[in-house]
């Protein structure tokens, strides 16, 4: 891995992405909020790798700040998505009561307005400019020729950790429909994908293919999560005083969403093997390649083959 190239193409790219969307985010743009959240996640994943030669306590502190930012933006992003889904269903004239959609939309919009109004005063948002300046300095810590080794080692460690977590999440979720456990798979897959994006940009062969697989499965899990979040609000609206005479329509809407969730879950179960295969590829191909130097995987030969080779050489 070329250290300078990696810094310019990987770290600078991620910091610039955050800066680019920040003004629109502060202005209340919904799409910019999503991009800000994604940018903060990508920086978090890259930070231990780019800052491999920096002080560990400094890296850990900055990751905590970015994690706080991501978590503050998460609930608002989910509400933005739900509003978009409700508007799309209304425009398409789907087989859902307009009154039910209206009741749920008021609930979601009210919650979003409250969260968005408080957002600018939260420390993770208010302190972001200072955090970015510290992030600028984190990659400046270099140790000459050992930096390349440090980067590869940090990347290998990150990939191994993310692969293990995805495997554990998949096993924990199993084939049953358990929303919280499925959400754990989604988060684990997303983190592994971000780590693999770093490996791809750093020149790791095969990373791009795995990124595509993870993105495809993640899109499905993301759609499932969005439907589950909307379903939760629909069921909440059923208990709201606003439900009134529309209770039966809200119940029918919830049943429709629940069926859609279970159909997506069935598709996820069918495609789980792809995720398990990604874990295998990362743990048994990419990590060894990173830890044997300059992205070349060590050749593994059996004792019998080595003995035959020695005999041939003597002959």
C-alpha positions in Angstrom: 0.0 0.0 0.0 1.4 3.4 -1.0 1.0 5.6 2.1 0.7 8.9 0.2 -1.7 7.6 -2.4 -3.8 6.1 0.4 -4.0 9.3 2.3 -4.9 11.4 -0.8 -7.4 9.0 -2.2 -8.9 7.6 0.9 -8.7 10.0 3.8 -9.0 13.2 1.8 -11.9 11.8 -0.1 -13.8 11.1 3.1 -13.2 14.4 4.8 -14.1 16.3 1.6 -17.3 14.4 1.3 -18.3 15.5 4.8 -17.3 19.2 4.1 -19.2 19.2 0.9 -22.6 18.3 2.4 -22.3 20.2 5.7 -23.7 23.6 4.6 -26.8 21.9 3.0 -27.2 19.8 6.1 -27.2 22.8 8.4 -29.8 24.4 6.0 -32.1 21.5 6.7 -31.7 19.6 3.4 -33.0 16.0 3.9 -30.6 14.4 1.4 -27.6 16.2 2.9 -28.5 14.8 6.3 -28.3 11.3 4.9 -25.0 12.0 3.1 -23.5 13.6 6.3 -24.4 10.4 8.2 -22.8 8.2 5.6 -19.7 10.3 5.4 -19.3 10.2 9.2 -19.6 6.4 9.1 -17.0 6.1 6.4 -14.6 8.3 8.4 -15.2 6.3 11.5 -14.2 3.1 9.6 -11.1 4.6 8.1 -9.9 6.4 11.2 -8.1 3.4 12.9 -6.4 2.6 9.6 -5.3 6.1 8.6 -4.4 6.9 12.1 -2.5 3.6 12.7 0.6 5.6 13.8 -1.3 8.1 15.9 -1.9 7.9 19.6 -4.6 5.3 20.2 -6.4 7.4 22.9 -6.7 10.3 20.4 -8.1 8.0 17.7 -10.5 6.4 20.1 -11.8 9.8 21.3 -12.4 11.0 17.7 -14.3 7.8 16.9 -16.5 8.4 19.9 -17.3 11.9 18.7 -18.2 10.6 15.2 -20.3 7.8 16.6 -22.2 10.3 18.6 -22.9 12.4 15.5 -24.0 9.3 13.5 -26.4 8.3 16.3 -27.9 11.7 16.6 -28.6 11.8 12.8 -29.9 8.2 12.6 -33.4 8.7 14.0 -34.0 11.8 11.9 -32.9 10.0 8.8 -35.2 7.1 9.5 -38.2 9.6 9.8 -37.2 11.2 6.5 -37.3 7.9 4.8 -40.7 7.1 6.3 -42.2 10.4 5.2 -40.8 9.6 1.7 -42.4 6.2 1.7 -45.8 7.6 2.8 -45.7 10.2 0.1 -44.8 7.7 -2.5 -47.6 5.4 -1.4 -50.1 8.3 -1.6 -48.9 9.4 -5.1 -49.0 5.8 -6.5 -52.5 5.2 -5.2 -51.5 2.0 -3.5 -54.1 -0.1 -1.9 -53.8 1.8 1.4 -56.4 4.2 2.9 -55.6 7.8 2.3 -56.9 8.6 5.8 -54.6 6.0 7.3 -51.6 7.5 5.5 -52.5 11.0 6.6 -52.8 9.9 10.3 -49.4 8.2 10.2 -47.7 11.0 8.3 -48.8 13.6 10.9 -47.3 11.4 13.7 -44.0 10.9 11.8 -43.7 14.6 10.7 -44.3 15.8 14.3 -41.6 13.6 15.7 -39.2 14.6 12.9 -39.8 18.3 13.5 -39.0 17.9 17.2 -35.8 16.0 16.6 -34.6 18.3 13.8 -35.3 21.4 15.9 -33.0 20.2 18.7 -30.3 18.9 16.4 -28.2 22.0 15.9 -27.7 22.5 19.6 -26.4 19.0 20.2 -22.6 18.8 20.9 -21.8 16.3 18.1 -23.2 18.7 15.6 -22.1 22.0 17.1 -18.5 20.7 17.6 -18.1 19.2 14.1 -15.7 21.9 12.7 -13.3 21.4 15.6 -13.6 17.6 15.1 -12.7 17.9 11.4 -9.6 19.9 12.2 -8.5 17.2 14.6 -9.2 14.6 11.9 -7.0 16.6 9.5 -4.1 16.2 11.9 -4.6 12.5 12.7 -3.1 11.2 9.4 0.0 13.4 9.8 1.5 11.0 12.3 4.0 9.0 10.3 6.8 6.7 11.1 8.7 6.5 7.9 8.8 3.1 6.2 6.9 1.4 9.0 3.8 3.3 8.1 3.0 1.1 5.2 3.2 -2.0 7.5 1.0 -0.2 10.1 -1.7 0.5 7.5 -1.8 -3.0 6.3 -1.9 -4.4 9.8 -4.7 -2.0 10.9 -6.8 -2.8 7.7 -6.4 -6.5 8.2 -7.4 -6.2 11.9 -10.5 -4.1 10.9 -11.5 -6.6 8.2 -11.2 -9.6 10.5 -13.2 -7.9 13.2 -16.0 -6.9 10.9 -16.1 -10.3 9.2 -16.4 -12.0 12.6 -19.2 -9.7 13.7 -21.1 -10.3 10.5 -20.8 -14.1 11.0 -21.9 -13.8 14.6 -24.9 -11.6 13.6 -25.9 -14.1 10.9 -25.8 -17.0 13.3 -27.6 -15.1 15.9 -30.4 -14.1 13.5 -30.8 -17.6 12.1 -33.7 -18.2 9.7 -36.4 -16.8 12.0 -38.1 -13.5 11.6 -36.6 -11.5 14.5 -36.4 -7.8 13.6 -33.8 -6.7 16.1 -31.5 -9.6 15.2 -31.9 -8.9 11.5 -31.1 -5.3 12.1 -27.9 -6.5 13.7 -27.0 -8.3 10.5 -27.7 -5.1 8.5 -25.4 -3.0 10.6 -22.6 -5.7 10.6 -22.9 -6.0 6.8 -22.7 -2.2 6.4 -19.5 -2.0 8.5 -17.8 -4.8 6.6 -18.7 -3.1 3.3 -17.2 0.2 4.4 -14.0 -1.6 5.5 -13.9 -3.4 2.1 -14.3 -0.1 0.3 -11.1 1.0 2.0 -9.4 -2.3 0.9 -10.6 -1.7 -2.7 -9.3 1.8 -2.8 -6.0 0.6 -1.4 -5.6 -1.9 -4.2 -6.8 -5.2 -2.6 -7.9 -7.6 -5.3 -11.4 -9.0 -5.0 -12.7 -6.3 -2.7 -14.8 -4.7 -5.3 -16.8 -7.9 -6.0 -17.5 -8.4 -2.3 -18.6 -4.8 -1.9 -21.2 -5.3 -4.7 -22.5 -8.4 -2.9 -22.8 -6.7 0.4 -24.4 -3.6 -1.1 -27.1 -5.8 -2.8 -27.9 -7.6 0.4 -27.7 -4.4 2.4 -30.2 -2.7 0.1 -32.6 -5.5 0.8 -32.1 -5.4 4.5 -32.3 -1.6 4.4 -35.7 -1.8 2.7 -36.8 -4.3 5.3 -35.6 -2.1 8.2 -37.5 0.9 6.7 -40.7 -1.0 6.5 -40.3 -2.3 10.0 -39.8 1.3 11.3 -42.8 2.5 9.4 -44.9 -0.4 10.7 -43.9 0.6 14.3 -45.3 4.1 13.7 -48.5 2.7 12.2 -49.0 0.6 15.2 -48.3 3.6 17.4 -50.8 5.6 15.5 -53.4 2.9 16.3 -53.1 3.8 19.9 -53.2 7.5 19.3 -56.3 9.7 19.9 -56.0 10.7 16.3 -56.9 7.2 15.1 -60.5 7.6 15.9 -62.8 6.3 13.2 -59.7 5.3 11.1 -58.6 2.5 13.4 -59.8 -0.3 11.1 -57.9 1.3 8.2 -54.7 1.6 10.3 -55.0 -2.1 11.3 -55.3 -3.1 7.6 -52.3 -0.9 6.7 -50.2 -2.5 9.5 -51.2 -6.0 8.2 -50.0 -5.0 4.7 -46.7 -3.7 5.9 -46.2 -6.9 8.0 -46.7 -9.1 5.0 -44.2 -7.0 3.0 -41.7 -7.3 5.8 -42.0 -11.1 5.9 -41.6 -11.4 2.2 -38.4 -9.4 2.3 -37.2 -11.5 5.2 -37.8 -14.7 3.2 -35.6 -13.2 0.4 -32.9 -12.4 2.9 -33.0 -16.0 4.2 -32.5 -17.3 0.7 -29.5 -15.0 0.1 -27.8 -15.6 3.5 -25.2 -17.9 2.0 -23.8 -15.0 0.0 -23.1 -13.1 3.2 -21.5 -16.2 4.8 -19.3 -16.5 1.7 -18.2 -12.9 2.0 -17.0 -13.7 5.5 -15.0 -16.7 4.3 -13.4 -14.7 1.5 -12.4 -11.9 3.9 -11.0 -14.2 6.7 -9.2 -16.7 4.5 -8.1 -14.7 1.5 -8.0 -11.0 2.1 -6.6 -10.9 5.6 -3.8 -13.3 4.8 -2.9 -11.3 1.7 -2.7 -8.1 3.8 -0.5 -9.7 6.5 2.0 -11.3 4.2 3.1 -8.0 2.7 2.2 -5.9 -0.3 -1.1 -7.6 -0.9 0.6 -10.9 -1.9 -0.9 -13.9 -0.2 1.6 -16.5 0.9 1.5 -19.8 -1.0 0.3 -22.6 1.2 1.6 -26.1 0.4 1.0 -29.4 2.2 3.9 -31.3 3.8 3.5 -34.0 1.2 3.8 -31.6 -1.7 6.9 -30.0 -0.1 8.5 -33.4 0.3 7.8 -34.3 -3.3 9.4 -31.0 -4.4 12.5 -31.7 -2.4 12.8 -35.2 -3.9 12.4 -33.7 -7.4 15.1 -31.1 -6.7 17.5 -33.8 -5.5 16.9 -36.0 -8.5 
